[in-house]
């Protein structure tokens, strides 16, 4: 469990935080820039979470 594993853990934590904050913003249901950014963050987390898990699995 070297640096790549812990980089995967860091990516996982950051993705979860972004996803939670995006869901909170989307639940407010107010139009504007924050809602658009939250939708983009959900998409980014959907791509980055599995990638972080794959890195953690391969380097453990």
C-alpha positions in Angstrom: 0.0 0.0 0.0 2.1 2.8 -1.3 1.5 6.2 -2.7 -0.9 5.2 -5.6 -3.2 3.4 -3.1 -3.4 6.5 -0.8 -3.9 8.7 -3.9 -6.9 6.5 -4.7 -8.2 7.0 -1.1 -7.7 10.7 -1.4 -9.6 10.8 -4.7 -12.4 8.7 -3.2 -12.8 11.1 -0.3 -12.7 14.2 -2.5 -15.3 12.6 -4.9 -17.6 11.7 -2.0 -17.4 15.3 -0.6 -18.1 16.8 -4.0 -21.0 14.4 -4.5 -22.5 15.2 -1.2 -22.2 18.9 -1.7 -23.7 18.6 -5.2 -26.7 16.6 -3.9 -27.3 19.2 -1.2 -27.2 22.0 -3.8 -29.5 20.1 -6.2 -32.0 19.6 -3.4 -32.3 23.4 -3.0 -33.8 23.4 -6.5 -32.9 27.0 -7.3 -31.9 27.8 -10.9 -28.5 29.4 -11.6 -24.8 28.8 -11.8 -24.6 26.7 -8.6 -27.2 24.2 -9.9 -25.4 23.8 -13.2 -22.1 23.3 -11.4 -23.7 20.8 -9.1 -24.9 18.8 -12.1 -21.4 18.8 -13.5 -20.0 17.6 -10.2 -22.4 14.7 -10.1 -21.1 13.6 -13.5 -17.5 14.0 -12.5 -18.0 12.0 -9.3 -19.8 9.3 -11.3 -16.6 8.9 -13.4 -14.0 9.5 -10.7 -15.4 7.2 -7.9 -15.0 3.9 -9.9 -11.6 5.0 -11.1 -10.4 5.7 -7.6 -11.8 2.3 -6.5 -9.9 0.6 -9.4 -6.7 2.3 -8.4 -7.1 1.2 -4.8 -7.9 -2.4 -5.8 -4.9 -2.6 -8.2 -2.4 -1.2 -5.8 -3.5 -2.9 -2.6 
